[in-house]
Amino acid sequence: MIENQSVTTMTMTQRRTPTLLAAGLITVISLAPEVHAQSMNDARELFKELTQTKTIISSEENEWAQEKASIQDLLSITREESALLQEKIEALNKNVTTTDEDREKLLNKIKEARDAAGSFDGVVAELEASARELIPFLPTMLKSELQPLIMRLPKDSAKTSQSVSQRMQTVIALLSQMGKFNGALTMNSEVKELDAGVSVEVKTLYLGLAMAIFTDASKEYSGYGKPGADGWTWSTVEGPAADKISTAIAIYESTVDPAFVKLPVDID
């Protein structure tokens, strides 16, 4: 097991790719002169699954874009209605000829607007809870980058003094950045402490938020990491497994020819 230490070099290179596509592109058998027909069939099946995955992810992204647009429209309408009602109240207060009946109607409209805002507050609270649950699964470098947004999340959605619009802006920005990282391959240089207490600078390739692989410059130390509710856990590998990890990272960096590599890691 290996624990993350402070990031010494932050070199993030993100490439947009769906999570399953990111993991799948590197999880196939290495190409070799003796590749046989079964390997080709496996490759075709993999590409078929990747195509289906792209379709599902694209559909989910479109649905989220529509929901986000609806939420923003609702916020805009609520602001406009509140401002209009407030102007009317101020005008009525200055007009001595305003009747009690008109005032009552206006107050009722204000109450309806506030009730609508209260219902929307519940939606924001649910999104904030989802964002808080995802934070432990973030890599250290991403968590550090998103810290300003994380600090703006209210600890208790029911007792916050922030406005609904402020909270919505925060949670949308936070979830958007998480989704962006989860849909890409990201390389980062960082220091890891090995079981023997030796600290080694390694290149870590994150396959979205699903898993990560790493190796050092000498290719002496290689391994993988997985996220969990208590953070990321890291393990080292040796022999052929370490060679596959080093090869996969070299392919990502374009220092060797492209090839299919089956990583020695299972994704839960």
N, C-alpha and C positions, 0 to 999 in steps of 0.2 A: 504493500500500500504506500502511496506517495501523497504528500500534502502539498497544496499550492502555496507558494510564498509570493511576496510582492512582485509585481510585474516589473522587470528591469527594462524590457524593450517592448514597446507596444506597436507592432507592425501589423495592422489589420488590413486584410485584403479580402473583401467580401464579393462573392459572385452569386447573383440571384439564382437559386435552384431550390425546388421543393424539397422538404425534409426527406421523404422516402427516395426521391431522385438522387439527393446528395449522398445518402447512404448507399444506395444501389449502384451508383456509377463506379464505386471502388470495390464492390463486393462480388466479384466474378473471378473465375479461375485465370491465372496468369497465362498469357499467350506463349506458346512454345512450338517449335517445329513439329513436335509429335502430337499436336492437338487433333482430336478425333471427332467423329460426327456427333457424338453425344454432347460434346462441349458446344458445338454450334447450335444444337437444339436448345440447350440450356440458355445460351445467349439470346436466342430468339424469344424464348419464354420471358426472360427478364425484360427485354425491350417492350414486349406486349404489356407486362405489368406496369412498367414505367409510363407508358402512354395512358393507361387507365388512371394511374395516379395523378398525372398532369391534369386530366380532365376533371377529376374530383376536386383537386386543389383550386383550379381555375374557377369552378362553380362556387366553392366556398368563399373565395376572394370577392367574386362578384356580389354574392349575397351580403357580405360584410360591407362592401362599398355602398350598396343600396341602403342598408340599415344606418350606416354612418350619415349618409345624406339626409335621411329622414329625421334623425336625431338633431342634426344641425338646423334643419328647417324648423323643427319644433321649437328649438331654442330661440331662433330668430323671431318667430311669430310671437312667442311668449314675451320677449323683450319689447317688441313693438306694441303689443296690447297693453302691457303694464305702463309703458311710457304714455300711451294715448289716454289711458284711464286716469293716470296721475295728472295729466294736463287738464282733463275735464274737471277733476276734483278741485284743482286750484282755481280754475275759472269760475266754478260754481260757488266757491267760497267767497269770491270777490263780487259776485252778483247777488244783490239783496233780493232779487225777484225769483231766485231759484226756489222751487217748491220742495217740500219734504219728500214728495213722491219720487221726483227725479233723483234726489239724493239717494233714496233707498234703492232704486234700480241700479244706480252706479255702484253703490257699495256691494250689491249682490254680484255684479259682474266682476268686481275686484276679488270677492271671495271665491268665485268660480275659477278665476285665473290662479289664485293661490292654491286651491285644491288640485288643479291640474299640475302645478309645479311640484306639489307634494308627491303625487303619483310618479312623476318623472324622477324624483329624488331616489325612489326605491330602485329604479333601473341603474342609476349611477352607483348606488351602494353595492349592487351585485357585481358590477364590473370592477369596482375597487377591490372587492373580496377576491375575485379571480386573479387580479394582478398581484395581490399580496401572496397568494398561494404559489405563484410561478417564480417568485423572486429567489427562493433557495435553489432552484434548478438552473439558475444563470451561472455561467463561468465567471470567475473572479474578475477578469478584464472587462466583460460586458457589464457586470454589476457595478463596477467602478465608473464606467462611462455613463450609466443611467442613474447614478446616485442622486443628482439634483432632482430628477423626476420622482424617484423613490421617496425622497424626503418630503415631497409635497403631497404624497398620499396620506390622507387622514388616518390616524391610528384607530379611531372610532368614527365610522361614517355617520352615526346618529348624533354625535356631539360636536361635529366640526363647525367652525364659524365661516368656512369658505362657501362661496356661492356655488350653486349647481353648475353654472357655466364654467367656472374655474376648475371645479373637480372633473368635469367632463373633458376639458382640454387636457388635463394632466393624464387621465387614465387612457385616453385615445392615443396620446403621444407615446406613453409607456408601452402599451400593447402593440402599437405599430412598430416600434423599435425591436421588441421581442420577436414579432413575426418576421421582420426583415432578417434578423440574425438566423432565425430558425429555418429560413428558406434559402440559405446560402452556405458555401464552404468558406471558412475563415481561417487564415493562417496567422499565428501569433507566436512571437518569441518570448519565452518566459523561463524562469528558474524553478526547477523542481528539486525537492529534497528526497533522496533515495532512502530505502530502508536502512542502509548502512550509515546514514547520516551525512552522506556526500551530496553536496548541492551541484547540480549540473544544469547548464543552460541548454534548452531544447527548443525545437520547432514543434509547435502543436497545431494540428489541423483539426478544427472543429467541424463536424458534419451536422450543421444546425445545432439543435439542442439535444440530439439523440445520443451522440457519442463523440469521442475525439481520439486521435492517435498522435504519438509523439516519437521523436528520435533526436539524438544529439548530433553534432557535426561529425564526430568520428564514427557514428553508427554503432557505438558500443552499448548505448542504453536506448532501448525502445520499449514502447508499451501503449496502453490505451486507458481511457477514462470514461466513466458513465455518471450521469447526473442522478441525484436522489433528493429526497426531502431534507436530508441533512447536508446537502452539498455534493460536490463531485468527489468520486473515489478513483484512485489511479493504481494501475498494476503494471509491472514490467514483464516482458517476455524475452525469450532467448531463441537462438537457433533459427530455423526456417521461418518461424512466426515473426521474429524481429526483422528478418530480411524482407518479408512481405510488407511490413509497415514502412520500412525505409524506402522501398520501391514505390509504394503508393504516394508518399510525400514527394519523392523525386518526380513522379509523373505530374503531380499537381504543379510543381515548380517548373515543369517543362525542361528539366535537365536530362531526361531520358525519353525514349519514344513511348507514345501512348500504348497501354496494354491493359488487359483485364486482370485485376488482382483480387483474390479472395482473402479478405482480412480475417485474422484469427479471433474475431470478436462476434458475439451474438447480440443483437439488439432486442431488448425485452419488449 
